[in-house]
Amino acid sequence: AVVSTQSTGIVKPTEHGVLYRAYFIGTVASAGLILCKYSDDHKQLGAYLLGLSFFHISEYLLTALYKEKKLSYDSFLLNHSTAYHIALTIGLVEYLITYVNLYEDKFYAPIYWTGGVMMIAGDTIRKLAMITAADNFDHIVQDTKASDHRLVTHGVYSISRHPSYMGWFYWAVATQLLLCNPVCTCLYAYAAWKFFSERIEEEEYYLLQFFRGDYVHYKETVGVGIPGIRGYEIASDLRDQMLKKNE
């Protein structure tokens, strides 16, 4: 877990700024609900829009509840990155292209329901990670150890060292399964894997500096939960030194 409560000079969101963003997310959610209820052809798109809306609004709400000092417009994760926006666009483009060309064959129930269940499970894991870490959770990798910086290893962190990343990884792939997008399912899996592999390696470098032997032990007993991602590889002699100092 990224755990720090140090001040970063974040500009607090204004009431109007929050309302504009919440209104936008609510509009997307409403469109999704209408498609789910009234459209026979685009129910899966409606479910996707609802899931996407919930993901972003709940990120902000949980930050407000558990990490108010770090609350900002960025907490919505609407401006996560250019790559994220491109990925969303490509996913919608593939959905529309395949719908036009396949029409009735676009919807395949087993894949749709697998994506739906996986999407809910992934977001649930991420939100549990935020709740469990509470004010120790941060959307940004911390490179400085604050005085109240502590290692979280209980709850959902006892099954994954990075449950928020694990949940987001499976959620991202699931969105494309839900849309029955074969190309983007593969692209999302690769892109998300690469992003989290690099992010986790960077984060664990700092966590090892902060918690030394405690994190070495934690790392060796709890996995990441994303296939093929091992995290930061520490040299055996340094590992032994850290563990010895921890005795």
ABEGO torsion letter per residue (X at the ends): XBBBABBAGBBBBBAAAAAAAAAAAAAAAAAAAAAAAABAAAAAAAAAAAAAAAAAAAAAAAAAAABAAABBAAAAGAAABAAAAAAAAAAAAAAAAAAAAAEAAABBAAAAAAAAAAAAAAAAAAAAAAAAAEAABBABBBABBBAABBBBABEAAAABABAAAAAAAAAAAAAAAAAGBAAAAAAAAAAAAAAAAAAAAAAAAAAAAAAEAAAAAAAAABBAGBBGBAEBBBBAAAAAAAAAAAX
